[in-house]
Amino acid sequence: MRTNEERTRLIHKRTAEIKRENQKRKQRRLDAACIAACLLLVVGIGAWMPGLMAGVSESGVSHASGAASLVGSHAALGYILMGLLAFLLGVCVTVLLYRLRCRKERRQREDRDDEL
């Protein structure tokens, strides 16, 4: 027969396992949503570019070296848009790396707790 301490320890261990499984499930859902959003963004921009380039060729621009200026009728608008997209990409990468670091620290902490 088990003592109360053993039962309590087993209950806490099983509770921790269930919490980890729930966190993993939530993380997988979030990862899938982020991947889907990025994929939709890339496909959307890819589908939008041919129409944009066709509009540029109709307007009389014969070279594509100023691609950022092709987004709007004003040259500065395209560069501002490209700058904003680059900033958003940097924010996304920063958040991703921060979350990965937090996850690694949490796993290390859980491993230390399991060893005790």
C-alpha positions in Angstrom: 0.0 0.0 0.0 1.2 3.5 -0.7 1.7 6.2 1.8 0.0 9.6 1.5 3.3 11.2 0.5 3.7 8.8 -2.4 0.2 9.4 -3.5 0.6 13.2 -3.3 3.9 13.0 -5.3 2.2 10.9 -8.0 -0.7 13.3 -8.2 1.6 16.3 -8.6 3.7 14.4 -11.2 0.5 13.5 -13.2 -0.8 17.1 -12.9 2.5 18.4 -14.3 2.4 16.0 -17.2 -1.2 17.0 -18.0 -0.2 20.7 -17.9 2.8 20.0 -20.2 0.5 18.2 -22.7 -1.9 21.1 -22.7 0.9 23.6 -23.2 2.2 21.5 -26.1 -1.2 21.3 -27.7 -1.7 25.1 -27.4 1.7 25.7 -28.8 1.1 23.5 -31.8 -2.2 25.3 -32.5 -0.4 28.7 -32.3 2.4 27.4 -34.5 0.0 26.1 -37.1 -1.9 29.5 -37.1 1.3 31.4 -37.6 2.5 29.2 -40.4 -0.9 29.5 -42.1 -0.8 33.3 -41.7 2.7 33.5 -43.2 1.8 31.2 -46.0 -1.3 33.3 -46.8 0.7 36.4 -46.8 3.3 35.0 -49.1 0.7 33.6 -51.5 -1.3 36.8 -51.4 1.7 39.0 -52.3 2.7 36.5 -54.9 -0.8 36.6 -56.5 -0.9 40.4 -56.3 2.5 41.1 -57.9 1.7 40.0 -61.5 -1.3 42.4 -61.6 0.9 45.1 -60.1 3.6 44.6 -62.7 1.0 44.5 -65.5 -0.3 47.9 -64.2 3.3 49.2 -64.3 3.9 48.2 -67.8 0.7 49.9 -68.9 1.8 53.2 -67.2 4.9 53.4 -69.3 7.6 52.4 -66.9 9.9 50.1 -68.9 12.3 49.0 -66.1 11.7 47.2 -62.8 14.8 48.5 -61.0 12.6 50.7 -58.7 10.4 47.9 -57.5 9.5 49.6 -54.2 8.2 52.6 -56.0 5.9 50.5 -58.1 3.5 49.9 -55.1 1.9 53.3 -55.3 1.7 56.2 -57.6 4.2 58.1 -55.4 7.8 56.8 -55.1 8.0 57.5 -51.4 4.9 55.4 -50.6 6.5 52.2 -51.9 9.6 52.7 -49.9 7.6 53.5 -46.8 5.6 50.3 -47.3 8.7 48.2 -47.8 10.2 49.7 -44.6 7.1 48.8 -42.7 7.1 45.3 -44.0 10.7 44.9 -43.1 10.0 46.3 -39.6 7.1 43.8 -39.1 9.3 41.0 -40.2 11.9 42.0 -37.7 9.3 42.1 -34.9 8.0 38.7 -35.9 11.5 37.2 -35.8 12.2 38.9 -32.4 9.0 37.6 -30.9 9.8 34.1 -32.2 13.3 34.1 -30.8 12.0 35.4 -27.4 9.3 32.6 -27.3 11.9 30.0 -28.1 14.2 31.2 -25.4 11.3 31.2 -22.8 10.4 27.7 -23.9 13.9 26.5 -23.4 14.2 28.1 -20.0 10.8 26.5 -19.0 12.0 23.1 -20.1 15.2 23.4 -18.2 13.3 24.4 -15.1 10.9 21.5 -15.5 13.8 19.1 -15.9 15.4 20.4 -12.7 12.1 20.0 -10.9 11.6 16.5 -12.2 15.1 15.5 -10.9 14.2 16.6 -7.4 
